[in-house]
Structures are given as structure tokens and as C-alpha cells.
């Protein structure tokens, strides 16, 4: 009888510990969606919990994500975001438990087979280096409209099928000018279109008080 009581006590104790463990673990539902959205608004990943929280607060997420924001805030000191270089993945851990993992993505690896998705995306960053989320659509409309007008000067060049435009990802910063985002072996100074585009971007960035723009564009020799 004594052995049976000890065994019963042990079973109840283990079950209680497992139940408590499940109850104590925070609910991180929606974390994968936030990291996914972070990528498409940065072309990168959060370096730490602070980056993730800033994005959650500034982003226009549904009300369901407020619980996730509260959970991350309350447990921020126990959450670690890191890159697994062996697996080439982004990982989020709570204490010693892995709660999220996904392969690292970069536009430069995906442009060859996913160009259409990136062509439709333009990223704007404010002077603090944060992506602009609340006025992104308005900025994009203005940006695309003016770029389209600029390209009209090159329509005659495009009538020759041999002169099909090359698509390239570009990055513009006021302090560094227009550069290729993926380190393409392209001398941008050879292209008259790029020179005109740079002049427009200086005006656009100054007018909207931006730090950086990342976008896909054609480049034309003539």
C-alpha cells in the first residue's frame, strides 16, 4: 500500500508539473506573421526584441495582435532573436525553448524567380531608419507617378526589341546617393536615366524627409 501511495503521489506530481509548465508558457500566436511582415517592410529581420516591438507598435496589425504585443513586452528579457548561421535561419527563443524558426530570405537571392513581387514593392525609411508604414501608400503613389513620367523620355529607346530594359534593385540615401542593393556589377554612371533618376530622388527624399528608399527600376543606356 505504501508503494502504491508513493507511486500515485509521483504520478500526480509529474502531471501537475506538466500542467503548470503548459500554463506558464506564454502564448506567442501570430509571431510568425509579424516576422514575415517585418521582412517585407525591411528586406531583413529584427536584430532583437526591441526591433520587433517597435514594428508591432508602428505597424497596422489587427486587434488580435495586441495580445502578442503585450506578451512580448512582458517577457522581453527572456526572448532572444538570433541567426543560426549553420542552418541559415532566423530563430526566436523563449528561455531555452525555440518558438519560431524560418529560413533567412534576401531579395538578392529571390529576384531571379520572384521579380514581379519585388517590382511592386517600394520601401521608404524615415530619418530614424524606421520603415514608414502609415503613409506608405501615399508616398508610393507619388513616387511611382513621377518615376513613370521620367521613363516616358525613354519610350523611343524601348521600341527597339534589342534594348529591353534591365531590372535592378536600387537603394537611395541622401548621404550616399543611388547605389545597387545587391552589389550587381553595374556601373550606374553609364546610364543617363540613372543620372536623371538621382536628381529626382534628391528632391523626393528632401521633400518627404526620408532617410532611404529601396525599389526596383529599369535602367536604360540611352
Secondary structure per residue as TSV (DSSP state, phi and psi in degrees):
chain	resnum	aa	ss	phi	psi
A	1	X	-	360.0	-40.7
A	2	X	H	-62.4	-41.4
A	3	X	H	-64.3	-40.6
A	4	X	H	-62.9	-40.4
A	5	X	H	-66.1	-40.5
A	6	X	H	-64.5	-43.0
A	7	X	H	-63.4	-42.6
A	8	X	H	-63.4	-42.9
A	9	X	H	-61.4	-40.2
A	10	X	H	-64.8	-43.7
A	11	X	H	-62.9	-43.7
A	12	X	H	-63.9	-40.6
A	13	X	H	-63.3	-46.0
A	14	X	H	-64.1	-44.7
A	15	X	H	-61.2	-39.2
A	16	X	H	-64.3	-42.2
A	17	X	H	-64.0	-42.7
A	18	X	H	-64.7	-41.4
A	19	X	H	-64.1	-43.4
A	20	X	H	-64.1	-38.4
A	21	X	H	-62.5	-41.5
A	22	X	H	-67.8	-39.5
A	23	X	H	-70.4	-34.5
A	24	X	H	-77.2	-22.0
A	25	X	S	-72.6	122.8
A	26	X	-	-63.0	158.1
A	27	X	-	-93.0	113.6
A	28	X	-	-106.3	29.5
A	29	X	T	-56.9	129.8
A	30	X	T	98.8	-7.0
A	31	X	H	-60.2	-41.8
A	32	X	H	-61.0	-39.5
A	33	X	H	-65.8	-36.3
A	34	X	H	-69.1	-43.0
A	35	X	H	-64.8	-38.8
A	36	X	H	-61.4	-46.6
A	37	X	H	-65.4	-37.5
A	38	X	H	-57.5	-44.1
A	39	X	H	-58.8	-47.0
A	40	X	H	-72.8	-12.0
A	41	X	H	-104.9	-3.3
A	42	X	H	-132.3	-21.5
A	43	X	S	56.7	41.2
A	44	X	S	-170.3	-167.4
A	45	X	-	-131.5	156.0
A	46	X	-	-63.7	137.2
A	47	X	S	-81.3	-23.6
A	48	X	S	-158.3	178.5
A	49	X	H	-63.7	-34.7
A	50	X	H	-59.0	-45.2
A	51	X	H	-59.0	-42.5
A	52	X	H	-65.5	-41.1
A	53	X	H	-68.4	-39.5
A	54	X	H	-59.3	-43.9
A	55	X	H	-65.7	-41.1
A	56	X	H	-62.7	-38.9
A	57	X	H	-73.1	-37.1
A	58	X	H	-86.2	-26.9
A	59	X	S	-74.1	155.7
A	60	X	-	-93.1	72.7
A	61	X	-	-91.4	151.7
A	62	X	-	-60.2	163.2
A	63	X	G	-59.3	-26.9
A	64	X	G	-61.1	-21.9
A	65	X	G	-85.4	-6.5
A	66	X	H	-63.2	-35.6
A	67	X	H	-64.6	-39.6
A	68	X	H	-63.5	-42.2
A	69	X	H	-61.3	-42.9
A	70	X	H	-64.9	-39.8
A	71	X	H	-64.8	-45.0
A	72	X	H	-66.0	-40.7
A	73	X	H	-61.0	-45.0
A	74	X	H	-69.0	-26.3
A	75	X	T	-116.7	20.1
A	76	X	G	-57.2	-34.8
A	77	X	G	-73.0	-13.6
A	78	X	G	-108.2	5.4
A	79	X	E	-108.4	132.6
A	80	X	E	-127.1	130.5
A	81	X	E	-109.6	128.1
A	82	X	E	-147.6	167.2
A	83	X	E	-108.9	127.6
A	84	X	E	-91.5	103.3
A	85	X	T	-71.5	-28.8
A	86	X	T	-68.5	-40.5
A	87	X	T	-94.1	-7.1
A	88	X	T	52.0	54.4
A	89	X	E	-135.3	158.4
A	90	X	E	-97.3	134.2
A	91	X	E	-130.7	141.3
A	92	X	E	-122.4	126.2
A	93	X	E	-122.3	141.2
A	94	X	E	-110.1	116.0
A	95	X	T	56.1	-118.2
A	96	X	T	-104.0	9.7
A	97	X	E	-105.5	131.7
A	98	X	E	-77.6	120.1
A	99	X	E	-109.1	-11.1
A	100	X	E	-159.3	139.5
A	101	X	E	-152.5	138.5
A	102	X	E	-154.8	150.0
A	103	X	E	-60.9	141.5
A	104	X	-	-69.1	131.8
A	105	X	-	-113.5	151.0
A	106	X	-	-142.4	144.6
A	107	X	H	-57.1	-35.7
A	108	X	H	-64.5	-26.0
A	109	X	H	-85.1	-17.2
A	110	X	H	-110.4	-12.5
A	111	X	H	-59.4	-34.2
A	112	X	H	-62.7	-34.6
A	113	X	H	-116.3	-4.9
A	114	X	H	-133.1	33.9
A	115	X	H	-58.8	-42.7
A	116	X	H	-59.4	-35.9
A	117	X	H	-67.2	-42.8
A	118	X	H	-75.5	-30.4
A	119	X	H	-59.9	-36.3
A	120	X	T	-82.3	-0.6
A	121	X	-	-109.7	135.9
A	122	X	E	-131.5	127.2
A	123	X	E	-106.2	130.2
A	124	X	E	-116.8	137.1
A	125	X	E	-124.5	137.1
A	126	X	E	-79.9	-178.2
A	127	X	T	-68.3	-14.7
A	128	X	T	-89.8	-0.7
A	129	X	S	88.4	4.2
A	130	X	-	-90.7	144.1
A	131	X	B	-66.0	142.5
A	132	X	-	-85.9	120.1
A	133	X	-	-110.6	-37.9
A	134	X	T	-75.6	-29.2
A	135	X	T	-115.7	19.9
A	136	X	H	-61.6	-43.8
A	137	X	H	-63.4	-42.8
A	138	X	H	-65.1	-43.1
A	139	X	H	-62.6	-42.3
A	140	X	H	-64.4	-42.0
A	141	X	H	-60.2	-45.7
A	142	X	H	-64.5	-43.4
A	143	X	H	-63.4	-50.3
A	144	X	H	-64.6	-39.6
A	145	X	H	-60.6	-44.8
A	146	X	H	-73.1	-35.2
A	147	X	H	-65.6	-38.3
A	148	X	H	-62.8	-41.4
A	149	X	H	-62.8	-40.4
A	150	X	H	-63.7	-38.6
A	151	X	H	-69.3	-21.8
A	152	X	G	-59.6	-26.4
A	153	X	G	-65.6	-15.1
A	154	X	G	-111.9	11.3
A	155	X	H	-63.7	-37.8
A	156	X	H	-63.8	-33.1
A	157	X	H	-66.6	-34.6
A	158	X	H	-77.1	-11.8
A	159	X	T	-65.5	-25.2
A	160	X	S	-83.5	116.2
A	161	X	G	-61.9	-21.0
A	162	X	G	-73.0	-14.8
A	163	X	G	-103.2	33.4
A	164	X	-	-57.6	135.5
A	165	X	-	-69.0	148.1
A	166	X	E	-94.0	133.0
A	167	X	E	-90.9	138.7
A	168	X	E	-148.7	144.6
A	169	X	E	-87.2	128.4
A	170	X	E	-119.9	154.6
A	171	X	E	-132.3	130.0
A	172	X	E	-119.0	128.1
A	173	X	E	-128.6	141.0
A	174	X	T	-60.4	-33.0
A	175	X	T	-89.3	-7.2
A	176	X	T	-131.6	-4.7
A	177	X	E	73.8	-160.3
A	178	X	E	-94.3	125.0
A	179	X	E	-136.0	161.8
A	180	X	E	-76.1	141.7
A	181	X	S	-80.4	-32.0
A	182	X	S	-105.3	19.3
A	183	X	-	57.1	36.1
A	184	X	-	-63.2	147.3
A	185	X	S	-82.1	68.7
A	186	X	-	-127.8	127.1
A	187	X	-	-88.8	99.0
A	188	X	G	-64.3	-25.3
A	189	X	G	-65.2	-15.5
A	190	X	G	-77.0	-12.2
A	191	X	-	-109.1	120.1
A	192	X	H	-61.0	-35.8
A	193	X	H	-60.2	-41.4
A	194	X	H	-64.4	-37.4
A	195	X	H	-63.5	-45.0
A	196	X	H	-66.0	-39.8
A	197	X	H	-63.0	-40.8
A	198	X	H	-61.6	-41.4
A	199	X	H	-63.0	-40.9
A	200	X	H	-65.9	-41.8
A	201	X	H	-63.8	-34.7
A	202	X	H	-59.8	-45.8
A	203	X	H	-64.4	-44.2
A	204	X	H	-64.3	-44.9
A	205	X	H	-65.0	-43.3
A	206	X	H	-65.5	-42.2
A	207	X	H	-64.1	-38.2
A	208	X	H	-101.1	7.0
A	209	X	T	52.3	54.4
A	210	X	E	-101.8	157.5
A	211	X	E	-98.9	-37.4
A	212	X	E	-157.0	149.3
A	213	X	E	-132.4	136.6
A	214	X	E	-123.9	129.5
A	215	X	E	-160.2	166.2
A	216	X	E	-100.6	138.0
A	217	X	E	-145.0	161.0
A	218	X	E	-80.1	160.2
A	219	X	E	-130.0	139.4
A	220	X	-	-125.7	139.6
A	221	X	-	-77.7	-33.3
A	222	X	-	-101.0	360.0
